[in-house]
């Protein structure tokens, strides 16, 4: 994949946070113009200090945000087999409408469900439901309702003209709203929803876990990006001079504005995670170094979280011979944790 394509990965991961600036502080209330006797010292009530608002491009903003996922609509049937029906769907995410696909098992009743977050694919060539095709089929055949979100600016989703300037923070918002939309489906058991992400989608998943703990029951990531935003910026975005220059003018170098980059990184908020996490990573991955997953899992464990890492000798980024084993482990993991 080209460097420009992978620049999208970091543009997403850098999606997550900025430190508060002076401009972000809530201004103090203006003094009253009414005349009144000067109060004694004992009667003076000292107002609490103003609380800075989180920068809108930050993990803190995701934590504070109000989400409105819903309006899940099964538009048309794309395919049908004995195991499940595949639908083109849309749902609400903020002021936008997001497209995706949804596989619904043929068996009656309420089913466990999964939101799938795909890796970076150039939006110019992306088509509805593209990415994680093997996983979509495999999981639906094992009884899961599968909602694979396209993200904003992809396929038939609404356009977000500010997506690049906000470092694609909206992808995480779209994933969170996808879970909320699934909970409204008559085919879904709302208490049994998990999340699965791959590559950039692994970063989306990390962000979801720290931004909205308790939203899902468990999470699985395959060959994820780093949970440290500076790693991703340095690997993919920095070589893309026009994009990197624009972002650096706006947000600063990691060495000069470390607060921004710390707040941008899910690893610094792993103490908020409440869900068990399973990570799969190939030892020969030349796209996302396996060291990143080792570091993320170590950080999760250091924070006292339930985190497991499976490594696969000889496997590259996309997974080949070990993919069936990784998927069997994935289903076992979800079932063990109530999904």
C-alpha positions as CSV (number, residue, x, y, z in Angstrom):
1,X,0.0,0.0,0.0
2,X,1.3,3.5,-0.8
3,X,2.6,5.9,1.8
4,X,-0.3,8.2,1.0
5,X,-2.8,5.5,1.7
6,X,-1.2,4.8,5.0
7,X,-1.1,8.5,5.8
8,X,-4.8,7.9,6.3
9,X,-4.0,5.5,9.1
10,X,-2.3,8.1,11.1
11,X,-4.7,10.8,10.1
12,X,-7.2,8.7,11.9
13,X,-5.1,7.8,14.9
14,X,-4.1,11.5,15.3
15,X,-7.8,11.9,15.5
16,X,-7.8,11.6,19.1
17,X,-6.7,14.5,21.2
18,X,-5.3,17.9,21.9
19,X,-4.5,19.6,25.2
20,X,-6.7,22.5,26.2
21,X,-5.5,25.9,25.2
22,X,-6.2,29.3,26.7
23,X,-8.8,29.9,24.0
24,X,-10.6,26.8,25.1
25,X,-11.1,28.0,28.7
26,X,-14.6,29.0,29.7
27,X,-14.5,32.8,30.1
28,X,-15.4,34.2,33.6
29,X,-18.8,35.8,34.1
30,X,-18.8,39.6,33.7
31,X,-19.0,41.6,36.9
32,X,-22.4,42.7,38.0
33,X,-23.3,46.4,37.3
34,X,-25.8,46.6,40.1
35,X,-24.8,48.5,43.2
36,X,-24.9,46.8,46.6
37,X,-23.3,47.1,50.0
38,X,-19.8,45.7,50.1
39,X,-20.1,42.2,51.7
40,X,-18.1,41.3,54.7
41,X,-15.3,38.8,54.2
42,X,-17.3,36.0,55.8
43,X,-20.2,36.5,53.4
44,X,-18.1,36.4,50.2
45,X,-18.6,33.2,48.1
46,X,-15.6,32.4,46.0
47,X,-16.7,31.0,42.6
48,X,-15.1,27.8,41.6
49,X,-12.4,28.1,38.9
50,X,-13.6,27.8,35.4
51,X,-13.2,24.3,33.9
52,X,-11.4,24.3,30.5
53,X,-13.4,22.8,27.7
54,X,-11.7,19.9,25.9
55,X,-10.3,20.7,22.5
56,X,-12.8,19.4,20.0
57,X,-10.0,17.3,18.3
58,X,-9.2,15.2,21.4
59,X,-9.9,12.0,23.2
60,X,-11.3,14.1,26.0
61,X,-13.9,15.5,23.5
62,X,-14.9,12.0,22.6
63,X,-15.3,11.2,26.3
64,X,-17.6,14.3,26.8
65,X,-19.5,14.0,23.6
66,X,-23.2,13.1,23.5
67,X,-23.9,10.4,20.9
68,X,-27.1,9.9,19.0
69,X,-26.6,6.6,17.0
70,X,-29.9,5.3,15.8
71,X,-32.2,5.5,12.8
72,X,-30.8,2.1,11.6
73,X,-32.3,1.4,8.2
74,X,-32.0,-1.8,6.2
75,X,-32.2,-0.3,2.7
76,X,-32.0,-3.3,0.4
77,X,-30.9,-6.9,0.2
78,X,-27.4,-7.3,-1.3
79,X,-27.2,-11.0,-1.0
80,X,-28.8,-14.0,0.7
81,X,-27.7,-17.5,1.5
82,X,-28.8,-20.2,3.9
83,X,-26.9,-18.7,6.8
84,X,-27.7,-15.0,6.6
85,X,-29.0,-12.1,4.6
86,X,-26.7,-9.2,3.7
87,X,-28.2,-5.7,3.7
88,X,-27.1,-2.3,2.7
89,X,-27.8,-0.1,5.7
90,X,-27.6,3.4,7.0
91,X,-27.6,4.9,10.5
92,X,-27.3,8.3,12.2
93,X,-24.0,9.6,13.5
94,X,-24.3,13.2,14.8
95,X,-25.6,15.2,11.9
96,X,-24.4,12.7,9.3
97,X,-25.9,9.5,7.8
98,X,-23.4,6.7,7.6
99,X,-23.6,3.7,5.3
100,X,-22.5,0.2,5.8
101,X,-23.5,-3.4,5.5
102,X,-25.3,-5.7,7.9
103,X,-25.3,-9.4,7.9
104,X,-28.3,-10.9,9.8
105,X,-28.4,-14.6,10.6
106,X,-31.3,-16.6,9.2
107,X,-32.1,-18.1,12.6
108,X,-34.9,-16.3,14.5
109,X,-34.6,-14.4,17.7
110,X,-32.2,-11.9,19.2
111,X,-28.5,-12.5,18.3
112,X,-25.2,-11.3,19.6
113,X,-23.7,-8.6,17.4
114,X,-20.4,-7.1,16.4
115,X,-19.4,-3.7,14.9
116,X,-16.5,-4.1,12.5
117,X,-14.0,-1.3,11.9
118,X,-12.1,-1.6,8.7
119,X,-8.5,-0.5,8.0
120,X,-7.5,2.4,5.8
121,X,-8.7,2.2,2.2
122,X,-8.6,5.3,0.0
123,X,-12.1,6.8,0.1
124,X,-11.8,7.5,-3.6
125,X,-11.8,3.8,-4.3
126,X,-13.7,2.5,-1.3
127,X,-17.0,0.8,-2.0
128,X,-19.8,-0.1,0.4
129,X,-18.8,-2.9,2.9
130,X,-15.3,-3.2,1.5
131,X,-12.7,-4.5,3.9
132,X,-13.0,-7.3,6.5
133,X,-15.0,-9.3,3.9
134,X,-13.7,-12.7,5.3
135,X,-14.6,-11.7,8.8
136,X,-18.1,-10.5,7.9
137,X,-18.9,-13.8,6.4
138,X,-17.2,-16.0,9.0
139,X,-18.9,-14.2,12.0
140,X,-22.4,-14.1,10.4
141,X,-22.2,-17.9,9.8
142,X,-21.5,-18.3,13.5
143,X,-24.6,-16.5,14.6
144,X,-23.6,-12.9,14.9
145,X,-25.3,-9.9,13.5
146,X,-22.4,-8.0,11.8
147,X,-22.5,-4.3,11.2
148,X,-19.6,-3.2,9.1
149,X,-19.5,0.6,9.1
150,X,-18.2,2.5,6.0
151,X,-17.2,5.6,8.1
152,X,-18.0,9.2,6.9
153,X,-16.7,10.2,3.5
154,X,-16.8,6.5,2.4
155,X,-19.2,4.9,0.0
156,X,-22.7,6.4,0.4
157,X,-22.0,8.0,3.8
158,X,-22.4,11.7,4.3
159,X,-19.5,14.0,3.5
160,X,-17.6,15.7,6.3
161,X,-15.6,18.5,4.8
162,X,-13.7,19.0,8.0
163,X,-12.6,15.4,8.3
164,X,-9.0,16.0,7.4
165,X,-8.6,19.1,9.6
166,X,-10.1,17.2,12.6
167,X,-7.7,14.3,11.9
168,X,-10.6,11.9,11.2
169,X,-11.7,11.8,14.7
170,X,-15.2,11.3,13.2
171,X,-14.3,7.7,12.4
172,X,-14.4,6.8,16.1
173,X,-17.7,8.8,16.5
174,X,-19.1,6.7,13.6
175,X,-18.1,3.4,15.3
176,X,-19.6,4.5,18.6
177,X,-22.8,5.4,17.0
178,X,-22.8,2.1,15.1
179,X,-23.0,0.3,18.4
180,X,-25.9,2.5,19.5
181,X,-27.7,1.9,16.2
182,X,-27.3,-1.9,16.6
183,X,-29.0,-1.7,20.0
184,X,-32.1,-0.6,18.3
185,X,-32.3,-3.6,15.9
186,X,-35.0,-6.2,16.6
187,X,-32.5,-8.8,15.5
188,X,-29.9,-7.9,18.2
189,X,-29.5,-8.7,21.9
190,X,-28.4,-5.2,23.1
191,X,-26.6,-6.7,26.1
192,X,-24.3,-8.8,23.8
193,X,-22.4,-6.4,21.5
194,X,-18.7,-6.5,20.8
195,X,-16.3,-4.7,18.5
196,X,-13.6,-5.9,16.1
197,X,-11.1,-3.7,14.3
198,X,-8.3,-4.2,11.9
199,X,-5.2,-2.0,11.3
200,X,-6.5,1.6,11.4
201,X,-9.8,0.1,12.6
202,X,-7.8,-1.3,15.5
203,X,-7.0,2.3,16.4
204,X,-10.7,3.2,16.1
205,X,-11.4,0.4,18.5
206,X,-8.8,1.5,21.1
207,X,-10.3,5.0,20.9
208,X,-13.8,3.7,21.4
209,X,-12.7,1.7,24.5
210,X,-11.2,4.7,26.2
211,X,-13.8,7.2,25.1
212,X,-16.9,5.2,26.0
213,X,-16.0,2.5,28.5
214,X,-18.8,0.0,28.9
215,X,-20.3,0.6,25.5
216,X,-19.4,-3.0,24.3
217,X,-18.8,-6.3,26.1
218,X,-15.4,-7.1,24.6
219,X,-13.1,-6.1,21.8
220,X,-10.7,-7.8,19.3
221,X,-8.1,-6.1,17.1
222,X,-6.0,-7.5,14.3
223,X,-2.6,-6.0,13.4
224,X,-3.5,-2.6,14.9
225,X,-1.8,0.7,14.5
226,X,0.1,2.0,17.5
227,X,-1.8,3.4,20.5
228,X,0.8,6.2,20.6
229,X,-0.2,8.8,18.0
230,X,3.4,10.0,17.4
231,X,4.4,6.5,16.2
232,X,1.8,6.6,13.5
233,X,2.5,10.2,12.5
234,X,6.2,9.5,12.1
235,X,5.7,6.3,10.2
236,X,3.1,7.4,7.6
237,X,2.1,11.1,7.7
238,X,5.5,12.8,8.1
239,X,6.7,11.7,4.7
240,X,3.7,13.2,3.0
241,X,4.9,16.8,3.1
242,X,1.8,18.8,2.2
243,X,-0.4,16.9,4.8
244,X,2.3,16.8,7.4
245,X,3.1,20.5,7.0
246,X,-0.5,21.4,7.5
247,X,-0.9,19.3,10.6
248,X,2.3,20.5,12.1
249,X,1.4,24.1,11.6
250,X,-1.9,23.5,13.3
251,X,-0.8,21.1,16.1
252,X,3.0,21.4,16.4
253,X,5.7,18.8,16.5
254,X,5.4,16.0,19.1
255,X,8.6,17.3,20.7
256,X,7.3,20.9,20.9
257,X,3.7,20.2,21.8
258,X,3.9,16.9,23.8
259,X,0.6,17.6,25.6
260,X,-1.3,17.5,22.3
261,X,0.3,14.2,21.3
262,X,-0.1,12.6,24.7
263,X,-3.8,13.5,24.6
264,X,-4.0,12.1,21.1
265,X,-2.8,8.7,22.2
266,X,-5.2,6.0,23.5
267,X,-2.3,4.4,25.5
268,X,-2.5,7.3,27.9
269,X,-6.1,6.6,28.8
270,X,-6.0,2.8,29.1
271,X,-6.9,3.1,32.7
272,X,-10.5,3.9,31.5
273,X,-10.9,0.6,29.6
274,X,-13.4,-1.8,31.2
275,X,-13.7,-4.5,28.5
276,X,-11.4,-7.5,27.9
277,X,-9.2,-7.0,24.8
278,X,-7.7,-9.6,22.5
279,X,-5.0,-8.6,20.0
280,X,-3.8,-10.7,17.0
281,X,-0.5,-9.7,15.3
282,X,1.7,-11.4,12.8
283,X,5.4,-11.4,13.6
284,X,6.4,-10.6,10.0
285,X,4.0,-7.6,9.7
286,X,5.9,-4.9,7.7
287,X,3.1,-2.4,7.9
288,X,2.3,-2.2,11.6
289,X,5.3,-3.4,13.7
290,X,4.4,-6.1,16.2
291,X,6.3,-4.1,18.8
292,X,3.3,-1.7,18.8
293,X,0.9,-4.4,19.9
294,X,3.4,-5.7,22.5
295,X,3.6,-2.2,23.9
296,X,-0.2,-1.7,23.9
297,X,-0.9,-5.0,25.6
298,X,1.8,-4.3,28.2
299,X,0.3,-0.9,28.9
300,X,-3.2,-2.4,29.3
301,X,-1.9,-5.0,31.7
302,X,0.0,-2.4,33.6
303,X,-3.3,-0.6,34.1
304,X,-4.8,-3.8,35.5
305,X,-6.8,-4.6,32.4
306,X,-7.7,-8.0,30.8
307,X,-5.6,-8.1,27.7
308,X,-4.3,-11.0,25.6
309,X,-1.9,-11.0,22.7
310,X,-1.6,-13.8,20.2
311,X,1.4,-13.6,17.9
312,X,1.7,-15.5,14.6
313,X,5.2,-16.5,13.2
314,X,5.6,-15.7,9.5
315,X,2.2,-13.9,9.2
316,X,2.2,-10.5,7.4
317,X,-0.3,-7.7,7.9
318,X,-3.2,-9.3,6.1
319,X,-2.9,-12.7,7.7
320,X,-2.8,-15.9,5.6
321,X,-2.5,-19.5,6.9
322,X,-3.1,-18.5,10.5
323,X,-6.3,-16.6,9.7
324,X,-8.7,-19.5,10.5
325,X,-6.9,-20.1,13.8
326,X,-7.1,-16.4,14.7
327,X,-10.8,-16.3,13.9
328,X,-11.6,-19.4,15.9
329,X,-9.8,-17.8,18.9
330,X,-11.8,-14.6,18.2
331,X,-15.2,-16.4,18.5
332,X,-14.1,-18.3,21.6
333,X,-13.0,-15.0,23.2
334,X,-16.3,-13.2,22.4
335,X,-18.3,-16.1,23.7
336,X,-16.3,-16.3,26.9
337,X,-17.1,-12.7,27.6
338,X,-20.8,-12.7,26.9
339,X,-20.9,-11.7,23.2
